[in-house]
Amino acid sequence: MKDFLREHRFIDTDFDVESWIDSRPLEQAYRLEGLGQGPSRAA
């Protein structure tokens, strides 16, 4: 999706999606539901 947005000039600069996402809310939801730390990130 990011590539599409760049290609069609909806966004001007490239960025690292992994560093842009705040995973804390999802991790907290997993902990509250007793599901551990949340989904593991693929390297």
PDB file of N, H, CA, C and O in Angstrom:
ATOM      1  N   MET A   1       0.821  -1.182   0.000  1.00  0.00           N
ATOM      2  CA  MET A   1       0.000   0.000   0.000  1.00  0.00           C
ATOM      3  C   MET A   1       0.875   1.259   0.000  1.00  0.00           C
ATOM      4  O   MET A   1       0.590   2.230  -0.701  1.00  0.00           O
ATOM      5  N   LYS A   2       1.937   1.220   0.797  1.00  0.00           N
ATOM      6  H   LYS A   2       2.169   0.432   1.367  1.00  0.00           H
ATOM      7  CA  LYS A   2       2.830   2.381   0.846  1.00  0.00           C
ATOM      8  C   LYS A   2       3.409   2.660  -0.538  1.00  0.00           C
ATOM      9  O   LYS A   2       3.486   3.815  -0.955  1.00  0.00           O
ATOM     10  N   ASP A   3       3.810   1.629  -1.240  1.00  0.00           N
ATOM     11  H   ASP A   3       3.748   0.691  -0.901  1.00  0.00           H
ATOM     12  CA  ASP A   3       4.374   1.811  -2.582  1.00  0.00           C
ATOM     13  C   ASP A   3       3.349   2.419  -3.535  1.00  0.00           C
ATOM     14  O   ASP A   3       3.684   3.282  -4.347  1.00  0.00           O
ATOM     15  N   PHE A   4       2.110   1.971  -3.436  1.00  0.00           N
ATOM     16  H   PHE A   4       1.837   1.270  -2.777  1.00  0.00           H
ATOM     17  CA  PHE A   4       1.044   2.536  -4.260  1.00  0.00           C
ATOM     18  C   PHE A   4       0.886   4.031  -3.979  1.00  0.00           C
ATOM     19  O   PHE A   4       0.788   4.839  -4.902  1.00  0.00           O
ATOM     20  N   LEU A   5       0.863   4.389  -2.692  1.00  0.00           N
ATOM     21  H   LEU A   5       0.943   3.733  -1.941  1.00  0.00           H
ATOM     22  CA  LEU A   5       0.702   5.795  -2.325  1.00  0.00           C
ATOM     23  C   LEU A   5       1.852   6.648  -2.834  1.00  0.00           C
ATOM     24  O   LEU A   5       1.643   7.780  -3.271  1.00  0.00           O
ATOM     25  N   ARG A   6       3.071   6.108  -2.780  1.00  0.00           N
ATOM     26  H   ARG A   6       3.240   5.189  -2.425  1.00  0.00           H
ATOM     27  CA  ARG A   6       4.230   6.843  -3.307  1.00  0.00           C
ATOM     28  C   ARG A   6       4.144   6.966  -4.823  1.00  0.00           C
ATOM     29  O   ARG A   6       4.371   8.037  -5.386  1.00  0.00           O
ATOM     30  N   GLU A   7       3.814   5.861  -5.473  1.00  0.00           N
ATOM     31  H   GLU A   7       3.630   4.991  -5.016  1.00  0.00           H
ATOM     32  CA  GLU A   7       3.762   5.845  -6.937  1.00  0.00           C
ATOM     33  C   GLU A   7       2.749   6.852  -7.475  1.00  0.00           C
ATOM     34  O   GLU A   7       2.982   7.479  -8.509  1.00  0.00           O
ATOM     35  N   HIS A   8       1.637   7.004  -6.780  1.00  0.00           N
ATOM     36  H   HIS A   8       1.448   6.495  -5.941  1.00  0.00           H
ATOM     37  CA  HIS A   8       0.574   7.913  -7.232  1.00  0.00           C
ATOM     38  C   HIS A   8       0.627   9.271  -6.537  1.00  0.00           C
ATOM     39  O   HIS A   8      -0.316  10.060  -6.595  1.00  0.00           O
ATOM     40  N   ARG A   9       1.765   9.518  -5.874  1.00  0.00           N
ATOM     41  H   ARG A   9       2.531   8.877  -5.827  1.00  0.00           H
ATOM     42  CA  ARG A   9       2.082  10.820  -5.277  1.00  0.00           C
ATOM     43  C   ARG A   9       1.095  11.279  -4.205  1.00  0.00           C
ATOM     44  O   ARG A   9       0.840  12.474  -4.058  1.00  0.00           O
ATOM     45  N   PHE A  10       0.541  10.319  -3.458  1.00  0.00           N
ATOM     46  H   PHE A  10       0.748   9.348  -3.578  1.00  0.00           H
ATOM     47  CA  PHE A  10      -0.263  10.687  -2.299  1.00  0.00           C
ATOM     48  C   PHE A  10       0.640  11.017  -1.114  1.00  0.00           C
ATOM     49  O   PHE A  10       0.261  11.788  -0.232  1.00  0.00           O
ATOM     50  N   ILE A  11       1.842  10.426  -1.100  1.00  0.00           N
ATOM     51  H   ILE A  11       2.150   9.799  -1.816  1.00  0.00           H
ATOM     52  CA  ILE A  11       2.855  10.770  -0.106  1.00  0.00           C
ATOM     53  C   ILE A  11       4.145  11.094  -0.852  1.00  0.00           C
ATOM     54  O   ILE A  11       4.429  10.521  -1.904  1.00  0.00           O
ATOM     55  N   ASP A  12       4.919  12.019  -0.294  1.00  0.00           N
ATOM     56  H   ASP A  12       4.688  12.485   0.560  1.00  0.00           H
ATOM     57  CA  ASP A  12       6.114  12.505  -0.986  1.00  0.00           C
ATOM     58  C   ASP A  12       7.379  11.724  -0.664  1.00  0.00           C
ATOM     59  O   ASP A  12       8.242  11.563  -1.527  1.00  0.00           O
ATOM     60  N   THR A  13       7.500  11.244   0.552  1.00  0.00           N
ATOM     61  H   THR A  13       6.800  11.375   1.253  1.00  0.00           H
ATOM     62  CA  THR A  13       8.746  10.613   0.970  1.00  0.00           C
ATOM     63  C   THR A  13       8.519   9.176   1.407  1.00  0.00           C
ATOM     64  O   THR A  13       7.454   8.813   1.905  1.00  0.00           O
ATOM     65  N   ASP A  14       9.539   8.384   1.209  1.00  0.00           N
ATOM     66  H   ASP A  14      10.405   8.679   0.805  1.00  0.00           H
ATOM     67  CA  ASP A  14       9.503   6.991   1.634  1.00  0.00           C
ATOM     68  C   ASP A  14       9.785   6.927   3.133  1.00  0.00           C
ATOM     69  O   ASP A  14      10.411   7.832   3.685  1.00  0.00           O
ATOM     70  N   PHE A  15       9.330   5.872   3.791  1.00  0.00           N
ATOM     71  H   PHE A  15       8.822   5.137   3.343  1.00  0.00           H
ATOM     72  CA  PHE A  15       9.570   5.691   5.215  1.00  0.00           C
ATOM     73  C   PHE A  15       9.528   4.213   5.544  1.00  0.00           C
ATOM     74  O   PHE A  15       8.983   3.412   4.785  1.00  0.00           O
ATOM     75  N   ASP A  16      10.105   3.858   6.676  1.00  0.00           N
ATOM     76  H   ASP A  16      10.548   4.509   7.293  1.00  0.00           H
ATOM     77  CA  ASP A  16      10.123   2.478   7.140  1.00  0.00           C
ATOM     78  C   ASP A  16       8.847   2.200   7.925  1.00  0.00           C
ATOM     79  O   ASP A  16       8.657   2.747   9.011  1.00  0.00           O
ATOM     80  N   VAL A  17       7.980   1.362   7.389  1.00  0.00           N
ATOM     81  H   VAL A  17       8.135   0.918   6.506  1.00  0.00           H
ATOM     82  CA  VAL A  17       6.693   1.075   8.008  1.00  0.00           C
ATOM     83  C   VAL A  17       6.875   0.464   9.402  1.00  0.00           C
ATOM     84  O   VAL A  17       6.140   0.807  10.328  1.00  0.00           O
ATOM     85  N   GLU A  18       7.836  -0.427   9.552  1.00  0.00           N
ATOM     86  H   GLU A  18       8.433  -0.706   8.799  1.00  0.00           H
ATOM     87  CA  GLU A  18       8.059  -1.078  10.852  1.00  0.00           C
ATOM     88  C   GLU A  18       8.383  -0.067  11.944  1.00  0.00           C
ATOM     89  O   GLU A  18       7.927  -0.224  13.076  1.00  0.00           O
ATOM     90  N   SER A  19       9.156   0.960  11.632  1.00  0.00           N
ATOM     91  H   SER A  19       9.527   1.088  10.712  1.00  0.00           H
ATOM     92  CA  SER A  19       9.488   1.954  12.649  1.00  0.00           C
ATOM     93  C   SER A  19       8.354   2.962  12.840  1.00  0.00           C
ATOM     94  O   SER A  19       8.318   3.654  13.857  1.00  0.00           O
ATOM     95  N   TRP A  20       7.450   3.055  11.906  1.00  0.00           N
ATOM     96  H   TRP A  20       7.480   2.493  11.080  1.00  0.00           H
ATOM     97  CA  TRP A  20       6.343   4.000  11.961  1.00  0.00           C
ATOM     98  C   TRP A  20       5.197   3.463  12.820  1.00  0.00           C
ATOM     99  O   TRP A  20       4.503   4.237  13.478  1.00  0.00           O
ATOM    100  N   ILE A  21       4.996   2.158  12.817  1.00  0.00           N
ATOM    101  H   ILE A  21       5.560   1.529  12.282  1.00  0.00           H
ATOM    102  CA  ILE A  21       3.887   1.534  13.537  1.00  0.00           C
ATOM    103  C   ILE A  21       4.183   1.475  15.030  1.00  0.00           C
ATOM    104  O   ILE A  21       5.278   1.087  15.436  1.00  0.00           O
ATOM    105  N   ASP A  22       3.211   1.860  15.841  1.00  0.00           N
ATOM    106  H   ASP A  22       2.321   2.176  15.511  1.00  0.00           H
ATOM    107  CA  ASP A  22       3.311   1.721  17.291  1.00  0.00           C
ATOM    108  C   ASP A  22       2.609   0.421  17.663  1.00  0.00           C
ATOM    109  O   ASP A  22       1.380   0.363  17.682  1.00  0.00           O
ATOM    110  N   SER A  23       3.375  -0.612  17.956  1.00  0.00           N
ATOM    111  H   SER A  23       4.374  -0.565  17.941  1.00  0.00           H
ATOM    112  CA  SER A  23       2.803  -1.931  18.221  1.00  0.00           C
ATOM    113  C   SER A  23       2.310  -2.097  19.652  1.00  0.00           C
ATOM    114  O   SER A  23       1.727  -3.130  19.981  1.00  0.00           O
ATOM    115  N   ARG A  24       2.531  -1.099  20.514  1.00  0.00           N
ATOM    116  H   ARG A  24       3.005  -0.260  20.247  1.00  0.00           H
ATOM    117  CA  ARG A  24       2.153  -1.231  21.928  1.00  0.00           C
ATOM    118  C   ARG A  24       0.665  -1.480  22.147  1.00  0.00           C
ATOM    119  O   ARG A  24       0.333  -2.320  22.983  1.00  0.00           O
ATOM    120  N   PRO A  25      -0.257  -0.807  21.452  1.00  0.00           N
ATOM    121  CA  PRO A  25      -1.677  -1.083  21.689  1.00  0.00           C
ATOM    122  C   PRO A  25      -2.058  -2.538  21.384  1.00  0.00           C
ATOM    123  O   PRO A  25      -2.811  -3.154  22.138  1.00  0.00           O
ATOM    124  N   LEU A  26      -1.540  -3.081  20.282  1.00  0.00           N
ATOM    125  H   LEU A  26      -0.928  -2.580  19.670  1.00  0.00           H
ATOM    126  CA  LEU A  26      -1.840  -4.464  19.946  1.00  0.00           C
ATOM    127  C   LEU A  26      -1.231  -5.422  20.961  1.00  0.00           C
ATOM    128  O   LEU A  26      -1.869  -6.395  21.362  1.00  0.00           O
ATOM    129  N   GLU A  27       0.011  -5.145  21.380  1.00  0.00           N
ATOM    130  H   GLU A  27       0.529  -4.354  21.055  1.00  0.00           H
ATOM    131  CA  GLU A  27       0.656  -5.990  22.383  1.00  0.00           C
ATOM    132  C   GLU A  27      -0.114  -5.954  23.697  1.00  0.00           C
ATOM    133  O   GLU A  27      -0.266  -6.986  24.351  1.00  0.00           O
ATOM    134  N   GLN A  28      -0.603  -4.780  24.092  1.00  0.00           N
ATOM    135  H   GLN A  28      -0.480  -3.941  23.561  1.00  0.00           H
ATOM    136  CA  GLN A  28      -1.387  -4.679  25.322  1.00  0.00           C
ATOM    137  C   GLN A  28      -2.689  -5.457  25.208  1.00  0.00           C
ATOM    138  O   GLN A  28      -3.095  -6.124  26.159  1.00  0.00           O
ATOM    139  N   ALA A  29      -3.342  -5.382  24.069  1.00  0.00           N
ATOM    140  H   ALA A  29      -3.012  -4.840  23.296  1.00  0.00           H
ATOM    141  CA  ALA A  29      -4.589  -6.129  23.860  1.00  0.00           C
ATOM    142  C   ALA A  29      -4.348  -7.630  23.982  1.00  0.00           C
ATOM    143  O   ALA A  29      -5.149  -8.340  24.591  1.00  0.00           O
ATOM    144  N   TYR A  30      -3.254  -8.112  23.410  1.00  0.00           N
ATOM    145  H   TYR A  30      -2.604  -7.535  22.916  1.00  0.00           H
ATOM    146  CA  TYR A  30      -2.927  -9.532  23.520  1.00  0.00           C
ATOM    147  C   TYR A  30      -2.696  -9.922  24.977  1.00  0.00           C
ATOM    148  O   TYR A  30      -3.176 -10.963  25.425  1.00  0.00           O
ATOM    149  N   ARG A  31      -1.956  -9.084  25.724  1.00  0.00           N
ATOM    150  H   ARG A  31      -1.566  -8.238  25.360  1.00  0.00           H
ATOM    151  CA  ARG A  31      -1.710  -9.377  27.141  1.00  0.00           C
ATOM    152  C   ARG A  31      -3.013  -9.389  27.935  1.00  0.00           C
ATOM    153  O   ARG A  31      -3.226 -10.279  28.758  1.00  0.00           O
ATOM    154  N   LEU A  32      -3.888  -8.407  27.698  1.00  0.00           N
ATOM    155  H   LEU A  32      -3.716  -7.684  27.030  1.00  0.00           H
ATOM    156  CA  LEU A  32      -5.153  -8.334  28.425  1.00  0.00           C
ATOM    157  C   LEU A  32      -6.034  -9.540  28.162  1.00  0.00           C
ATOM    158  O   LEU A  32      -6.801  -9.955  29.030  1.00  0.00           O
ATOM    159  N   GLU A  33      -5.927 -10.103  26.973  1.00  0.00           N
ATOM    160  H   GLU A  33      -5.303  -9.766  26.267  1.00  0.00           H
ATOM    161  CA  GLU A  33      -6.707 -11.286  26.618  1.00  0.00           C
ATOM    162  C   GLU A  33      -6.003 -12.587  26.980  1.00  0.00           C
ATOM    163  O   GLU A  33      -6.526 -13.671  26.725  1.00  0.00           O
ATOM    164  N   GLY A  34      -4.808 -12.479  27.577  1.00  0.00           N
ATOM    165  H   GLY A  34      -4.382 -11.598  27.784  1.00  0.00           H
ATOM    166  CA  GLY A  34      -4.081 -13.669  27.974  1.00  0.00           C
ATOM    167  C   GLY A  34      -3.449 -14.403  26.811  1.00  0.00           C
ATOM    168  O   GLY A  34      -3.264 -15.618  26.874  1.00  0.00           O
ATOM    169  N   LEU A  35      -3.116 -13.692  25.756  1.00  0.00           N
ATOM    170  H   LEU A  35      -3.266 -12.704  25.705  1.00  0.00           H
ATOM    171  CA  LEU A  35      -2.570 -14.330  24.557  1.00  0.00           C
ATOM    172  C   LEU A  35      -1.067 -14.123  24.420  1.00  0.00           C
ATOM    173  O   LEU A  35      -0.518 -14.355  23.343  1.00  0.00           O
ATOM    174  N   GLY A  36      -0.398 -13.702  25.463  1.00  0.00           N
ATOM    175  H   GLY A  36      -0.844 -13.514  26.338  1.00  0.00           H
ATOM    176  CA  GLY A  36       1.051 -13.502  25.414  1.00  0.00           C
ATOM    177  C   GLY A  36       1.393 -12.117  24.922  1.00  0.00           C
ATOM    178  O   GLY A  36       0.643 -11.168  25.152  1.00  0.00           O
ATOM    179  N   GLN A  37       2.529 -11.992  24.242  1.00  0.00           N
ATOM    180  H   GLN A  37       3.139 -12.763  24.056  1.00  0.00           H
ATOM    181  CA  GLN A  37       3.046 -10.705  23.792  1.00  0.00           C
ATOM    182  C   GLN A  37       2.472 -10.243  22.465  1.00  0.00           C
ATOM    183  O   GLN A  37       2.770  -9.130  22.033  1.00  0.00           O
ATOM    184  N   GLY A  38       1.685 -11.032  21.822  1.00  0.00           N
ATOM    185  H   GLY A  38       1.443 -11.937  22.173  1.00  0.00           H
ATOM    186  CA  GLY A  38       1.126 -10.638  20.525  1.00  0.00           C
ATOM    187  C   GLY A  38       1.802 -11.374  19.395  1.00  0.00           C
ATOM    188  O   GLY A  38       2.688 -12.199  19.618  1.00  0.00           O
ATOM    189  N   PRO A  39       1.386 -11.079  18.193  1.00  0.00           N
ATOM    190  CA  PRO A  39       1.968 -11.760  17.037  1.00  0.00           C
ATOM    191  C   PRO A  39       3.444 -11.412  16.889  1.00  0.00           C
ATOM    192  O   PRO A  39       3.847 -10.265  17.082  1.00  0.00           O
ATOM    193  N   SER A  40       4.228 -12.400  16.551  1.00  0.00           N
ATOM    194  H   SER A  40       3.901 -13.332  16.394  1.00  0.00           H
ATOM    195  CA  SER A  40       5.655 -12.148  16.376  1.00  0.00           C
ATOM    196  C   SER A  40       5.873 -11.466  15.040  1.00  0.00           C
ATOM    197  O   SER A  40       5.155 -11.711  14.071  1.00  0.00           O
ATOM    198  N   ARG A  41       6.880 -10.604  15.007  1.00  0.00           N
ATOM    199  H   ARG A  41       7.463 -10.404  15.794  1.00  0.00           H
ATOM    200  CA  ARG A  41       7.213  -9.913  13.763  1.00  0.00           C
ATOM    201  C   ARG A  41       8.153 -10.765  12.955  1.00  0.00           C
ATOM    202  O   ARG A  41       9.116 -11.325  13.479  1.00  0.00           O
ATOM    203  N   ALA A  42       7.868 -10.857  11.678  1.00  0.00           N
ATOM    204  H   ALA A  42       7.085 -10.401  11.253  1.00  0.00           H
ATOM    205  CA  ALA A  42       8.775 -11.579  10.776  1.00  0.00           C
ATOM    206  C   ALA A  42       9.990 -10.714  10.494  1.00  0.00           C
ATOM    207  O   ALA A  42       9.865  -9.507  10.291  1.00  0.00           O
ATOM    208  N   ALA A  43      11.142 -11.319  10.482  1.00  0.00           N
ATOM    209  H   ALA A  43      11.243 -12.300  10.647  1.00  0.00           H
ATOM    210  CA  ALA A  43      12.385 -10.549  10.226  1.00  0.00           C
ATOM    211  C   ALA A  43      12.597 -10.369   8.747  1.00  0.00           C
ATOM    212  O   ALA A  43      13.580  -9.753   8.335  1.00  0.00           O
TER     213      ALA A  43
END
